[in-house]
């Protein structure tokens, strides 16, 4: 059965200001001619537009649509929404031995550094069971670096807390994603950076 079309009204200038991808969507239509969006669920696109206009998405909607919001925000370049949805996805998704690789491949494909970090921490915590039951055949080799960073974070034991903190200051490769983003904020750099640990 064919889905019923939904119409959303938006101001071209606002969309163009917020996102080059949304601007490109507007460029495909002239005047009041509608632009067709058929790869995002209507309720998710409604949330995306609401967010672009300065609205706040509620907790229940984030929990219900977190993955779809990540996908739509990534596609249309709404980075802040993607980062918020990623936080909710991490908080609301239960990691298991059965879903860890699928979630890891998704996190890697979508540049969801926080999700990837949570999955790495889970794998380190459950390392014996992961070694016994999880196949890494489809996992790209570059993910090993993130796994080693998670292992290094868990393996660091120091009797001098100040020395450990100073070492973490110098060694960004082991720092948690939240700490890296906080450092960017302290230096006055943009918090809407989307990407890998290396990009941060």
Beta strands, then each sheet from edge to edge (+ up, - down):
end
